[in-house]
Amino acid sequence: MLPDLSSLRIAASDLNGRMRGKRLPADFMRKVENGAVRMPLSVLNVDIWGADIDNNPLVFETGDRDGYMQPTGRGAVPMPWLSDDAYLMPATMLKEDQTPFEGDPRRALERVLERYTAKGWEVRAAAEMEFYLVDDSGETPVQVKNPRTGRALVGANILSLAELDAFEPFFNSLYRACDMMDIPAQTAISEVGTGQFEIDINHREAMEAADNAWLFKTMVKGIARQHNMAATFMPKPFAGDAGTGLHVHFSVVDADGNNVFDDGSEEGNDTLRHAVAGCLEAMRASTLVFAPHGPSYDRIVPGEHAPISVCWGYENRTAAIRIPAGPPAGRRIEHRIAGGDTNIYLHLAAVLGAAIDGIERKATPPAPITGNAYEGAHPELVTNWNDAIDLFENDPLIAQIFHPRLIENLVMTKRQELRLLADIPPEDHWMTYLETV
């Protein structure tokens, strides 16, 4: 039993990365820890508004059967944006027979990581979390005001310490919350957009890194509300401003702790290139994971600091995949495609699943690019939602990475969202996505 615990929540991630679960009395802690809390399996397969998916076999065909919410092993974490004694137990879903529910996005990542474990390898991953602080007190969101002056921020202020300092109380609260939740937050910077910031979360074992990013999103939104703002991970909250991405970095170490991408050179070895090739080959078919919502595609346009083509390069931020410079022992891959609205579990599953597939097939990538990727003749990402759904559903590489149940569930979810979003005026889309992604 946690000391002075007054409220407890248990939650798992749905396909959109939203927390789904229950609020429980404090004396339910033992029941929660023993995995005895039940919830319908279909809850992880609702749409962005939280509604059941039409004709979903998880609902009526199975009698809307329950599963069990199994704690992930992280333990209960505080929720300081609510109160000092509110806690959250992160969970994953099991079926009635205690086997994993394959429609759980966290399980999708677990399945991929099992392929690395079978080789005696461990994946280390880190995430760059970009978000906007916005003022949504009026009828539409606008650029956030400078807390010191009360005036709206104007224009880009890239890596400005003055801009960070203006939001010092917010960032102090954010870092305190990260410490309390054991989220290894590192550098904070002001980004390209007006009121846009980035927090880097330090590398950890890949599942822990995904859990950190998932918790971080909810935490930032809660802390922002404490400071009379909204935080959003929408990929393009303001049409004339920069998009919001979620870049991931990953490396792979063997049982002795050696980086399997390192051969002592600046370029890395064949294993690195095989992994890059796998990521490139699966990239177009994975677009639905990297850009899961209608407004996601507002970000995938030329010249907006978001990669739009399938290519890779060394120390090149215009490429979809970048190999950062640095000591050879730290050689890693940066995957730069996804928007801030991605589900981190599906995101890492797609990236790491593609990488291990390329390694196992000894796939060969094209030559790395130099210069501006926006000006090159490279294959392009899928640029509309409907095509991305179709490609994800039918591509054989996706079938190698994801379980058929998850593919079916995600496709049904996105087709329903596509249909329903068409009835909402574009100027009102923010009401759906501001704090849900």
N, C-alpha and C positions, 0 to 999 in steps of 0.2 A: 504494500500500500504506500502510495506517495504521501509525503507529509502535507497536511493542510490542503488536500485536494478537495475542491468544491464542485468542479464540473469536469466531465470527461467526455471526449468524443473518440469514435473509432471511424476511420475512413479509408477507402481504397480509391484508386484512380479509375474514372470511366475512360472511354475511348477519346474524349476530348481533353483529358487531363484534369477534369474537375473532380473535386472531392465528393464522394458519395458515402454516406454512412449514417451514424446515429449519435445522439447525445444521450449519455447514460448517467445515472447516479454514481457518486464516488464509490459506493460500496459494491459496484459491479466490477471493480478492477480485476478481481481474481477470475471472474467469468470471462472477461475480455482477454486476459493473459492466457487462459486455457483454450482460446479459440472457440468458445461456445456461443458467440454472438452470431445470429443468422441474418441473412439479407437475401432478397431475390437476386439470382444471377443476372437477370435482365437489367438490373439497375446500372450495371457497367456498360450497357448498350442502349442508353437513352440519347436523344438528340441534344443539341446545344441549349435548347430551352428546358430540358429535363423531362421531355415527354417520351412515352414508349414509341418504338419503331413499328410502323404499320406492318402487319403480317410477319412479325418477328417470331420465329419458332420457339424462342426462349420464353415467350409470354403464354399464349393460350394453348399451344400444342403440348406444352409440358406442364400446364397448370401453374405457370409462373413459379417454378420450383425454387426453393431456397438453396443457398450455399452457406458456407461458414466463412466468417471474416477471421483470417489467421494473421496475428501480429507478425510484422516483418522481422522482428528481432532487434529493431532499433530501440524499442521501449517507448514509453510515453514522453512526448516533448511538450514543453510549455508553449502557450499561445499568449504572449505578453500583450498583444494588441487587444485582447479581450479583458483579461484580468491576470493578476499574479498567480492565481491558483486554478486557472483553466488549462487543461492538458489534452493532447491529441495522441492517439495510438495509431500510427500508420499500419495498414493491413494489406493483405492480398486475399484473393478469393479462392476457396476450395469448394469442390463439389461435395455432394452428400457422402460419397465414399472416401472423402479426404484426399482425393487426387486433385491436382491443379486444374483450375478453370481456364481453358485455353482462350477464352474471350477476354481475359484480364491483360491489359497492356503491359503490366509489370511482368507477367508470366512470359510475354513475348520476348522481352529482353533476357529473362532468365534462360529461356531455351537457347538463345544465341550464345550466351556466355558459357553454357554447358559444352558447346563445341570447342571453345578455347580451353576450358578445364580439361577436356579429354586429351589435349596435347601437352598438358602440364603448364599451361600459360595462364597469366592473369592480365586482364585489360585494366589499364589506368586511364581515367578520363577526367576532363575538366570542362566547365561550361562558362561562357561569357554571356551574362544575363543583361540584355538591353531592355529598357523600359522608358516610358514617358511619365512624367508627373503632369497632370492636367487639372484644370478647373472645370468641373462639370456642375457647378451650382446653378447655371442658367439653363436655357432650353437646349443648347448644344454645347459640347465641350469646346473650350478655348485654351490657348496657351496659359500655363500656370503663371501666377503673379510671383514676383520676387518678394519673399517674406520680409526682407529688410525695408523695401521701399513701398510695397503695395502696388507697384506698377507691373504690367505684363512684361514678361521677357520678350525681347525682340531679336530675331535672327540667330544664326548659329554662333556658338561660343565654344569651339572645340578645345578640349583639355584646359578649360578655364578654371583656375583655382578660385577666382572670385565668385564664379557661379556655384561651385561646390560649397564655398564658405557661406553663401547666402542661404543655403539649405542645411546648415550645420545641425540644427536641432533634429531634423528628419534623419540625417545620416547617423547621428549619435544613437538615436533610437533604433535604427536599422542594425547597426553593428552590435548593439547590446542584445537585440533579439537573436541575431545570428549566434552570438556566444552562448546564449541560453539554450538554443536549439541544436548546438553542435554543428552548425553550418560553417565551413571554413571560408568565410568571405575574405577576399584580399583587396585588390586595388579598386577604388572608385574613380571614375572619370566623368566629365561632362562630354556628351557625344555630339554628333553632327546636328541633330535636330534641336529645335527650341524647347528646352525643358526635358531633353532626353539625356539619360544617364546609363552607365554600364557598371556593373559589379562583376568582378571575376571571382569564381568559386574555385578554390584550389583542387588540384587533382587528387582523386581517391580511387579505390577499386570501383569499377564501372557502375555496379548496382548502387553502391553508396552515393556515387556522384549523381546518378539519376534521382535518387531519393532526395538528395540535397536540393537539386534544382526544382523538383516538384514542390517541396516544402517552402522553398524560397519565394516562389510566385505568390502563394497564399499569404506568406508573411509580409511581403512588400506591400501588397494591397491593403492589408490590415493596418500596417504602420502608417501608410499614407493617409488613411481615413482618420487616424488619430491626430494628424496634422492638417486636417481640413482640406485635403486634396484627394484626387483619385490617382492610382498608379495603373497603367495599362500596358499590356504586352501585345496590343493590336499591331499588326505588321505595318499599317499605314494610317495612324489616327488622324493625320492632317494631310490633305491631298498635296499641298505644295511643299511638304517637308520630308525629311529623311525617313526611310523605313526602319523598322525594328527587327533585328535578327537575333538568332540564338546559335552562336558558333560553338562547336565542340572540338576539343583536342583529345587525341588518344594515342597511347603507346601500348606496347605489349611486352611483358617481361616473362622470362622463363622461370623454372623452379629455383634457379640460383640467383634470381634478381637481375639477370642480364637483359638488356633491351634487344628484342629479336629484330629490330629494324636497324641496328647499329653495326657497321663494319669498320668504324674508325674514320670514315670519310664524311665530307659535307653532304653528299648526295644520299647516303643511306644505301642499304643493300637490296638484293633482289626481292627479299620478303616484303620490304616496304613497297617496292614497285608493284608486286603482285597484289598487295592490299589496295593500292591506289587504283589499279586496273579494275578490280572488283567493284570498288565504289563508283567509278565512272560508268561501268556497264549497267549497274542497277539504278543509276541516278534518275533518269527520266521516269522509269516505272515507279520510283519512290516519291515522285513529286507530291502525291497526295498526302504523304506523311509530313513532308517539309512545308507544304502549303495546304493545310487541311480545310480552309474555310474560303467562302466566296471572296471576301476582301483581301485574302492572302495574295491574290494575283495582282493587286494594285502595286505591290512592292516589286514584282518581277518585271522590271522595265529597265532599259539601258541607262547607264550613267547615274544610277541611284545608290551606289555603294553596295548593291546586292548582285551577286553573280547571276547571270542569265544563261550561261552556256556550260556545256559539259567539257571541262578542261582542268588541267592541273599545272602547277608551277612551283618553283622554289622562291620563297620570299615575295610572293605576288598576290596582293589582296584583291586583284580583279578576277582571279581564277576561283572556280568553285572549290577546288582542293588546293590548299597551300601547305608546303613543307617549310615550317619556320626554320630560321637559322639558329645556331646555338651549338653547344658542345655535343659531339656525336652520341655520347651516352644518353642524352635526352632527346634523341631523334623521335619525332612524332608527326602525326597527320592532323591538320586542321580542316574540318569540313564546314564550309561557310554558306551553305545553301539555305538552311531553314529560317523561317520567320519566327518571331517571338511567340507566336500562337501555336507552335508545334507542341505535341505531347512528347515530353522528353523520353519516356519509356519506348514509345514507338520510334522516335527519332534515333536513339542509340541502337535499337534493335535493327533498324534498316541500315544504318551506317556500318555497324560492326558485323552484321550478317553478310553484307556485301563484301566487306574486307576479308573475312575468313573464307568466303567462297572463292574470292580471287586468289588467296594464298593457296588453297587446296588444289585449285586448277592450274596454278602457276601462270595465271593470266598476265599478258603483257600490255602495258599501257601505251598510248601514243606518246610522242615526244613531249616533254614539258614545254609550256609556252613561255615566251618572254614578251615583255611589253604589255599593252592594253588589250585585255581579253574581249572588251566590247567591240573592238575593231577587227577581230579575227574571224575567220570562217570556221566556226566550231558548231557542233550539234547543239541545238537549243533545248532548254527545259520546256516542259509542257506549260503553256501560258493560259490555259483556261480550266476551270474546275471540272467541268463535265468530262473532258478528255482525260484528265488526271484520274478520275474515278474509274473510267473504263480501262485505262492502262494498268492501274493497280490490280484490278479484278482479274485480268487475263494474262499478265506477264509471267513467264515461267521462272524468272529469277526471283520474283516476289514469292512465288509458291515454294521456293527453296528456303526462304527466310522465315516466312510467317505461316502459322498453322491455318488450315482451311477455315476453321471456325472464326478466327479473328478476321481473316480477309472478308468472309461473308458478312460479318457483323459491321465492319467498318464501311463497306460498300453500301449496305442497306442504310446505315446512319447518314452517310454523306448524300445519298440520293434523296432521302427525305428532307434534309436540310436545304439542298439545292432547290427542291420544289417549293418549300415553304418560304425561303428567303426571296424568291421571285415575286412574292406578294407584298413585300415590304419595300417602300421607297428607299433608294440608296442613301439618301440623306439621313435616314433613320436607322441604318445598320449599326451605328455605334451603340444604340440601346441594347442590341443583342450581344455585342462583343466586348464592350468597354472593360468589364471586369470578369468576364467568363473565360477568357483565353489566357 
